[in-house]
Amino acid sequence: MTVPSDPSAAGPGGTPAKGSAPGRRPQQQRKQMLLRLDPLVHDALARWAGDELRSANAQIEFLLRRALAEAGRLPGGTGPIPRRGRPPASDDSED
């Protein structure tokens, strides 16, 4: 299942929305999908994710990216996995 992109995420012409941090790449819309798993597989995945301090969703993305890279199928323009939490403060903030 996919969700259409949010037109409010970017200004006219695909420019970053108002309030976006200057000098930062505009964030691409992330795809959503429904995944049905065997309950035992989900439990094992959740335990593994917890051991590595990730959510189950982040663990699935990590494993899929690793499998794609090992198979030589990871697209070249793929960005890094988004970092958790709040973005770092900009260097140009006033003290």
Backbone hydrogen bonds, N-H to C=O, Kabsch-Sander energy under -0.5 kcal/mol:
donor,donor_aa,acceptor,acceptor_aa,energy
9,A,6,D,-1.8
10,A,7,P,-0.8
11,G,15,T,-3.3
14,G,11,G,-1.6
15,T,12,P,-1.1
17,A,9,A,-0.9
20,S,17,A,-1.8
24,R,21,A,-1.3
37,L,35,L,-0.5
42,H,38,D,-2.5
43,D,39,P,-2.4
44,A,40,L,-2.2
45,L,41,V,-2.6
46,A,42,H,-2.9
47,R,43,D,-2.3
48,W,44,A,-2.4
49,A,45,L,-2.9
50,G,46,A,-2.4
51,D,47,R,-2.2
52,E,48,W,-1.3
53,L,50,G,-1.3
54,R,49,A,-2.9
59,Q,55,S,-2.3
60,I,56,A,-2.3
61,E,57,N,-2.3
62,F,58,A,-2.5
63,L,59,Q,-2.6
64,L,60,I,-2.6
65,R,61,E,-2.6
66,R,62,F,-2.3
67,A,63,L,-2.5
68,L,64,L,-2.6
69,A,65,R,-2.6
70,E,66,R,-2.5
71,A,67,A,-1.7
72,G,69,A,-1.2
73,R,68,L,-3.2
74,L,68,L,-0.8
78,T,75,P,-1.4
93,S,90,S,-1.0
